[in-house]
Amino acid sequence: MSRNIGSIVCAGSFVMWAAAASAQQAIDFTVAAGQPPRALPSLAKVGEFFVPEVKRRVAEAKLNVEIRWKEAYAGSLLKPMQMLDGIKDGIATIGYVPSVFYPDKLPLEQLSFYVPFMTSDVVLVSTIMAKLHQAFPEFRAQYHRFNQVRIGGSGVDSYELLTTFPVKTVEDLKGKKIGTGGVALIWLNGLGATGVQSNMMEYYNSIKTGVYQGTIIMPSTFRPMKYPEVAPYATKVGFGAQYAVVLTVNKTVFDKLPAALQKILFEVGEQWGILSDKAYMTAGDDGYKSLSDFKASLYELPREEQVRWAKTMPNIAKDWARKMDQQGLPGTKALALFMDELRKAGVKPVRDWDKE
């Protein structure tokens, strides 16, 4: 009799366990990016850190969820310019969104690009942008308009110049065509150069075939993308580290997730950003070291030439701030906070964009 009772108890326990297991919430997470992980340290960290760390924390917290992951990089699901709408429409759940490519849709995220010649410290720039997201709800609300929640942000190492010809003064760019992405084109205003809207997947072939004669790009891309093979003159202009990419989650999906999982996504997204910023600084240093492998040269613009370059531009920061203010966004306040935080950190601006 006791054996029968024991068998019944064991069988009942198994049924209860099976029922609990079957009650797990099944969640499909498709992570997408338009670029290859080898080219961007922050994208590499998505597969190397973000995905496994979320898995680890979910298991550690014993959450009653089963996440089925799929990773689609290098444009296999969404191209770089499709990321924002692709996440909005649910084509992917989590997106590596290059905010730099969306100046009209994510206008507040472009702030660092409107204050060039500031600092090469990627961690500092991203830290200040995180403060802006905390100080102004309008920064977070940008993503809600596109059915998304921002869970992390990352900067990139200082944008510099790669060309097929030597550049030692601002006059050397007159009459030349330079390809780059997003707002960075505005840095060519006043130089007599022609900016061509492009992206890192096109730079190599476009320079090789003469579509344009150079690009403004981060040194972290030199080695993996082999740009110095076709543009062997590197000029350290010092445009500065920029805030350029975010991780977002489809809001419809996010709102249905358990609160504990939402918290994990925010925490791991924040860590992803910090690790990415540090990785960019290391990769940027390696990019300069790689120039000798490509038999490319490096020239660093002196401070006075940086000042000359900056002063050829209109006050793009003030113009941006006024435009944001007119849209009911905190442009002037955000610019002031950004510049004040840089100065507090010991940065000596080439140009006081907020005070002129």
Secondary structure, DSSP 8 states (H G I E B T S, - for coil): -HHHHHHHHHHHHHHHHHHHHHTSEEEEEEEEESS-GGG-HHHHHIIIIIHHHHHHHHHHTT-SEEEEEEEE-TTSS--GGGHHHHHHTTSSSEEEE-GGG-TTTSGGGGGGGGS-SS---HHHHHHHHHHHHHH-HHHHHHHHTTTEEEEEEEEEEEEEEEESS--SSGGGGTT-EEEE-GGGGGGGTTTT-EEEE--TTTHHHHHHTTS-SEEEE-GGGHHHH-GGGT--EEEEEEEEEEEEEEEEEEHHHHHTS-HHHHHHHHHHHHHHHHHHHHHHHHHHHHHHHHTTTTT-EEEE--HHHHHHHHHHS--HHHHHHHHHHHTTS-HHHHHHHHHHHHHHTT---SS-TTT-
